[in-house]
Amino acid sequence: MNIQRKPEWLRKKVNPGDQNKMRSLLGELRLNTVCQQALCPNISECFACGQATFLILGRNCTRMCSFCNVDKSVPLPVDSDEPARVAEAVRRLKLSHVVVTSPTRDDLPDGGASLYAATVVAIRTSSPSTRIELLVPDFQGDVPSLETVVTSCPNILAHNVETVPRLYHIRNGSDYRRSLEVLRNCAGIAPAIRTKSGIMLGMGEAEDEVLQVLRDLRGVGCAYLSIGQYLAPSRRHYPVQEYVTPAVFESLQKQALDLGFSHVESGPYVRSSYHAGQYA
């Protein structure tokens, strides 16, 4: 059942006026953010604080996930100058922590891994003290592509499982076990790099399924976790099945920490990159 009315705890206001300065910078440098493309409800808060999650490799995704608002049009060619522009934005914003992500680019031989690596190098060159977090796709399970990204030495490598295995039909083109292997392989390639994942609630999952996902993530060495409420971007997207109460998020945070996660953000408005700099 598609629940239309949001509960009181999910009525966050979006103020376009708080976004003007960031939007101006992004326009000048011709950069995209997942904040804008995914219609993130935290956009006013983050943009007002000078925080943004940069979206490299264009705005168009090659997969057809029914929960995501990122455009599904034919992707444009890779922009080789994009890493330098991201690095310039990081420098101007004086970011101590930056998150870089991308749409899935199954049309590219390496899935865009080389541009991820080039972006890390560019940021390290102009802002050497900035912590870099990469939120990557699964690269279709290609280990050499993952190695290209990991050996560029980001501080955190994130890959979201998004939901429980039973609901993976909404992640068209993705595979739950393959996503776990991305995190496992990262730990094998570079044990010093912390791995991170995220899951959304309210899609029809059961609590025991969520807890099994948490155990699976710990089993592949995942250190950091985000748990948030799924909000359908439009009526055309997969419908929300449940608005999960803050008490459930608090309970899951405690259970995740008991399983051994180093840091867990869990709440209705939590997203993978929300308060990313606070992860220990």
GUMIMAR-589701 format. One line per 4 residues: number of its first residue (from 1); their letters; for each residue x, y, z negated of C-alpha. Coordinates in Angstrom, 3 decimals. Layout:
BEGIN
NUM	a	X:Y:Z  ...
This chain:
BEGIN
1	mniq	0.000:0.000:0.000  1.308:3.435:0.951  1.050:5.678:-2.111  0.664:9.270:-0.950
5	rkpe	0.682:11.271:-4.163  4.027:11.609:-5.899  4.163:11.434:-9.688  5.240:14.427:-11.764
9	wlrk	8.878:13.302:-12.005  9.208:13.363:-8.203  8.148:16.919:-7.451  11.486:18.577:-6.977
13	kvnp	11.348:21.908:-5.167  13.442:22.536:-2.069  14.460:26.176:-1.717  15.792:27.067:1.765
17	gdqn	17.254:30.276:0.373  19.716:28.278:-1.718  21.036:26.654:1.444  21.918:29.712:3.548
21	kmrs	25.627:30.009:2.781  26.310:26.314:3.377  24.232:26.223:6.543  26.203:29.189:7.872
25	llge	29.524:27.411:7.257  28.284:24.187:8.824  27.036:26.065:11.854  30.310:27.919:12.286
29	lrln	32.351:24.707:12.110  29.823:22.653:14.109  29.459:20.017:11.406  26.633:17.694:10.459
33	tvcq	25.630:16.521:7.002  23.609:13.540:5.882  21.921:15.978:3.498  20.151:17.564:6.467
37	qalc	19.707:14.520:8.688  18.300:12.274:5.938  16.066:15.020:4.507  17.653:14.605:1.077
41	pnis	15.501:16.084:-1.716  18.668:17.265:-3.503  19.790:19.477:-0.627  19.032:22.848:-2.268
45	ecfa	20.818:21.882:-5.477  23.909:20.560:-3.704  24.178:23.261:-1.035  23.802:25.969:-3.679
49	cgqa	26.754:24.423:-5.555  28.878:24.235:-2.408  28.555:20.453:-2.103  27.735:18.521:1.057
53	tfli	28.110:14.985:2.383  29.681:15.294:5.808  28.290:13.193:8.647  30.955:12.399:11.233
57	lgrn	30.623:10.524:14.545  27.547:12.481:15.559  23.945:12.439:14.376  22.630:9.429:16.314
61	ctrm	22.538:5.877:14.963  22.591:2.677:17.016  20.445:0.740:14.531  16.730:0.987:13.934
65	csfc	16.347:0.898:10.143  12.720:1.736:9.430  13.446:3.654:6.201  16.018:6.094:7.576
69	nvdk	15.482:9.521:9.145  18.799:9.660:11.034  18.156:10.039:14.757  18.023:6.858:16.868
73	svpl	18.803:8.503:20.222  21.739:7.466:22.404  24.960:8.560:20.611  27.206:11.212:22.067
77	pvds	30.930:10.637:22.753  33.291:10.827:19.777  34.514:14.347:18.993  38.260:14.017:18.322
81	depa	38.420:17.521:16.814  35.810:16.725:14.167  38.278:15.558:11.463  40.077:18.909:11.555
85	rvae	36.798:20.801:11.178  35.716:18.624:8.245  39.091:19.273:6.616  38.654:23.016:7.151
89	avrr	35.244:22.897:5.463  36.707:20.986:2.512  39.487:23.578:2.227  37.127:26.550:2.346
93	lkls	34.732:25.012:-0.155  37.647:24.075:-2.435  36.094:20.671:-3.029  37.639:18.485:-5.711
97	hvvv	35.650:15.508:-4.398  34.252:15.003:-0.916  32.002:12.314:0.559  32.233:11.516:4.265
101	tspt	29.812:9.176:5.999  28.464:8.455:9.473  25.638:6.837:11.367  26.303:3.267:12.457
105	rddl	28.118:3.302:15.804  27.893:-0.234:17.167  28.569:1.243:20.610  32.227:1.918:19.701
109	pdgg	34.845:-0.860:19.804  36.000:-0.102:16.249  32.667:1.231:14.994  34.284:4.641:14.494
113	asly	36.924:3.387:12.057  39.729:5.370:13.680  37.835:8.644:13.253  37.232:7.856:9.587
117	aatv	40.982:7.331:9.168  41.794:10.523:11.050  39.399:12.434:8.797  41.141:11.150:5.676
121	vair	44.515:12.197:7.082  43.226:15.667:7.993  41.726:16.253:4.534  44.862:14.979:2.780
125	tssp	46.979:17.376:4.853  45.016:20.534:4.018  43.616:19.593:0.568  45.983:17.036:-0.955
129	stri	44.357:17.074:-4.392  40.827:16.390:-3.136  39.401:12.958:-3.971  38.007:11.350:-0.835
133	ellv	35.044:9.001:-0.823  34.033:7.250:2.398  30.552:5.790:2.777  30.993:3.435:5.710
137	pdfq	28.801:1.178:7.875  29.519:-2.550:8.061  31.563:-2.357:11.319  29.655:-5.522:12.340
141	gdvp	31.894:-7.431:9.962  35.064:-6.620:11.921  37.906:-6.839:9.412  40.550:-4.971:11.516
145	slet	38.188:-1.976:11.733  37.723:-2.039:7.965  41.511:-2.307:7.546  41.934:0.834:9.651
149	vvts	39.699:2.733:7.236  41.025:1.237:4.018  44.697:1.709:4.884  44.084:5.448:5.336
153	cpni	43.805:5.352:1.519  40.542:6.963:0.491  39.984:7.058:-3.261  36.605:5.327:-3.039
157	lahn	35.181:3.052:-0.345  31.387:2.875:-0.455  28.991:0.680:1.479  25.335:0.516:0.517
161	vetv	23.362:-2.721:0.424  20.235:-0.502:0.200  17.695:-3.180:-0.795  17.204:-6.827:-1.770
165	prly	17.834:-9.640:0.757  14.119:-10.452:1.172  13.486:-6.951:2.547  16.377:-6.834:4.993
169	hirn	13.969:-6.821:7.938  13.772:-3.057:7.359  17.546:-2.834:7.939  17.460:-3.756:11.611
173	gsdy	20.852:-5.069:12.730  22.237:-5.416:9.200  22.950:-8.508:7.131  23.027:-8.687:3.343
177	rrsl	25.933:-11.139:3.123  27.920:-9.163:5.659  27.478:-6.038:3.545  28.785:-7.877:0.496
181	evlr	31.786:-9.022:2.548  32.634:-5.409:3.424  33.080:-4.710:-0.281  34.879:-7.998:-0.943
185	ncag	37.279:-7.455:1.963  38.050:-3.912:0.852  39.051:-5.213:-2.567  41.256:-7.816:-0.888
189	iapa	42.972:-5.305:1.401  43.550:-2.585:-1.191  42.737:-3.607:-4.791  43.520:-0.108:-6.081
193	irtk	40.643:1.448:-4.116  37.403:1.480:-6.082  34.347:0.193:-4.229  30.830:1.528:-4.561
197	sgim	27.348:0.571:-3.417  23.786:1.782:-3.685  20.279:0.398:-3.758  16.856:2.012:-3.389
201	lgmg	13.809:1.033:-5.421  10.135:1.244:-4.571  10.288:-0.778:-1.351  8.484:-3.840:-2.704
205	eaed	11.373:-5.511:-4.521  10.952:-7.493:-7.746  13.076:-6.834:-10.839  14.709:-10.260:-10.742
209	evlq	15.711:-9.620:-7.118  17.316:-6.314:-8.084  19.241:-7.932:-10.920  20.523:-10.607:-8.546
213	vlrd	21.772:-7.895:-6.197  23.624:-6.287:-9.113  25.210:-9.629:-9.977  26.162:-10.159:-6.324
217	lrgv	27.805:-6.730:-6.186  29.817:-7.393:-9.306  30.782:-10.754:-7.817  32.568:-8.995:-4.950
221	gcay	34.283:-6.531:-7.284  32.035:-3.506:-6.815  32.872:-0.937:-9.500  30.408:1.897:-8.921
225	lsig	26.663:1.820:-8.353  23.861:4.234:-7.513  20.179:3.363:-7.953  17.496:5.723:-6.659
229	qyla	13.878:5.973:-5.576  13.047:5.380:-1.918  11.083:8.276:-0.429  9.669:7.760:3.054
233	psrr	10.818:10.605:5.340  7.474:10.543:7.207  4.343:8.487:7.800  6.170:6.794:10.689
237	hypv	8.730:5.267:8.348  8.501:2.252:6.068  5.942:3.162:3.382  6.757:3.569:-0.285
241	qeyv	5.364:0.596:-2.186  5.891:1.932:-5.695  7.076:5.006:-7.540  9.400:3.552:-10.165
245	tpav	9.307:5.191:-13.597  12.360:6.864:-15.153  12.270:4.240:-17.922  12.902:1.462:-15.406
249	fesl	15.874:3.356:-13.973  17.299:3.763:-17.472  16.858:0.063:-18.167  18.584:-0.928:-14.934
253	qkqa	21.470:1.430:-15.658  22.049:-0.256:-19.002  21.822:-3.730:-17.497  24.242:-2.777:-14.707
257	ldlg	26.769:-1.421:-17.196  26.398:-4.618:-19.230  27.288:-6.557:-16.065  30.585:-4.675:-15.895
261	fshv	30.091:-1.751:-13.501  32.463:1.093:-14.394  29.954:3.856:-13.641  26.259:3.779:-12.772
265	esgp	23.996:6.639:-11.698  20.353:5.567:-11.905  17.290:7.765:-11.579  14.481:8.782:-9.226
269	yvrs	16.541:11.430:-7.441  19.857:9.588:-7.390  21.427:9.102:-3.968  24.728:7.481:-3.080
273	syha	26.598:10.783:-2.898  24.609:12.656:-5.566  27.001:13.734:-8.357  29.650:11.624:-6.630
277	gqya	32.458:13.527:-8.287  31.307:12.347:-11.706  32.128:8.701:-11.068  35.125:7.897:-13.248
